[in-house]
Amino acid sequence: MADSVAAILMASGLSKRFGERNKLLIPFKGKALARYTLELVVKINFSAGIFFICSSNDVALLAQDFEDVKVIRNSAPEKGRQESVRLGLKAVDAAYYLFFSCDQPFLDAITVQRILDTRRQGCIVEPGYQGKPGNPCLFSAAFREELLSLKEGEAPRIIKARHPGSIINIEASSSLALEDIDDEETLERLS
């Protein structure tokens, strides 16, 4: 466990800005949006494993052909990001946890590797581009209990706000690498 890293893919969001559609299933340039993150992480060595936290059967099926990905069902997605974080942390004991949202189709291995190469005990590694922060963020196990104690509706960013001196910023490969698709307008622009 000394230097182990777990990838936690948070795919339980309610996609409220997409109406009745689950954004992670929306076709984007030929495949479901969440497949981009899945295909990226399986190419990287996550020694503590890859955990796909999802609430929908259809989203869970996106990972069925990846034997290295453990699907964890989130039966309470209405609790927000905090519940996906909790489920991911409860699934594995690791030295580091890299939290991915599954709506960043242009995130690349270069940016993820920069995050992994920068990890240090007691630190949080946050990618950004020209001063604008983004995801995925890596937390050392020093923050595990604090992450587990997040209240309903809280996100890991609250811990970053509490510990600004623990954050190590890295530059993403491009601004596009950090783009997330949160609404129809962004989907259309990036398509």
N, C-alpha and C positions, 0 to 999 in steps of 0.2 A: 504493500500500500504506500510505501514511502514517496513515490512520485506518480502514483496512478491518477489517471484523468477519466472521468465519466462524462459522456455527452448526454445531455438531457434535452430532448426535443419536445417542446411544448406545443402540442397540437390539439388543445381542448377549448380554444376560444369559441365564443358564441357568434362571432362574425356579424354583429348587429348592423354594421354599416352596409352589409350585403343583403339585407332583407332576409328572405327565406333560404338563400343559398349559403352553403358552407364554403367560405372562400378557399379553404385548403384543397377543395375538390375542383375548383374552377380551372378549366383548361387554360394554360398559359404557354404559348409557343409549342404546342403539341403534347403537353403532359400536365397532369394535375399539379397545382402549385406546390404542395407539400413534397412531391417527389424530388424536387431540386435539392432540398435539404437532406433528405434521406440518401440520395445518390452521392452527395458530397461527403457526408460523415462516414459512410462505409468505406471510403477510399483512404481514410486517415486512421492511424492506430490509436484507438482509445482503450488503453490497457484495462480500465475498470468497466468498460462496456458502453453500449449505446442503448438508451432507453427512450422509447417513443410514447409519450403520454397523450392519450387521445380519448375522447368521449363518444365518438361516432363509430359505428361498425364500418361504414364506408371509408372513413379515414384510416381506421386500423388495417383495412385490406391493402392500403397503399404500401405497407411494409411487409406483406406476406412473402415476398420473394427474397427478402434479406435475412439470411439465417443468423447474422450477427446482431440483429436488432431485436430487443425485447420489448414487446408491446405491453403497456400498462394502461388499464382502463381507468378513466377518471369518471366516476359516477356522480360527481358534484361540480360540473363545470361552472355553474352559476356562482360558485365561491370565488371565481376569478383566478388570476395567474398564481396566486398563493397556493392554491390546491395542487396545481401541476408541479410547482416547486417542491411542495411537501412530498408528493408521491415519488418524484424522482429521487429525492434525498433518502427517503425510507427504503428505496429499492437497492441502494448500494452504499458502501462505505468506501470513500476514495479520498485522496489527498487534495484533489481539485475537482470542481464541477463546472462544466462549460454549458451554459444555458442558451439554446437556440430557439428562436421563433421560427416558424416554418413558412414564413411568407416573404422570404428574401431570395428570389430566384437567381440573383447575380452574385450572391456571396461566393467567394472562391477559396480554394485551398491555400493560396498565398496568405490571405488575411487570417484564416484560421491558424495556419502554422506560425505566423507572427505572434498571435495570442499565446499559443502553446509554448513557444520559445521564450516568452517573456515571463512566464509564471514564476512566482516566488511565494514561499510560505508567508502567510499573514497579509497577502495582497489580493487586490481585485484588479483584473486586467480588462480594460475597456477599449474597444476599437473606436476610432473616429476618423473623420476626414476633414482636414482644414478647420479643426476646432469643433466640429459638430459631432457629438457622441452618437454611437449606435450599438448594435448587437452583432454577434453574441458576446456575452460577458462571462468571464471566468472568475470564480470565487474560490479561494483556498478553503480548506476544511476549517480554518480558524473561524469562518463565518457560518458554519453549518448550523449551530444551535440558533443563531439569530435568524437565519433563513427559515428554519423550522418554526420559529415563533411569530412569523408574519401573521397578521390578522386578516380576516376575510376582506378582500378588496385591495389589500396592499401588494405591492410588487417589489422585487429585489432592489429597485432604484432607491427605495427608502434607506436601505443599508448603505448604499453608496453615499447618500447624503449625510449619514451619520459618521462616515469614515473617509472623508475626502483625502486625508493624508495616506490612505492605504491604496489609493487608485494609481495604477500605472497605465498611462495612455499609450496606445500604439496607433500608427497610421495605417488605415486600410489601403488596399491596393488601388482603390478608386472610390469616388462618391457612389457610383452605381452598386458597388459591393454591399453597401449598407442600406440601400433602398428597400423599404418594405411596402408591401401592397396592402393597404388598410382600407381602401375604398375604391369604388368604381372608376373615379377620375384617375387615380394613380394606375389602376389596371390598364385603362385605355392609353394613358400617356406612355407607359413602359412597353405596351404591346407594339 
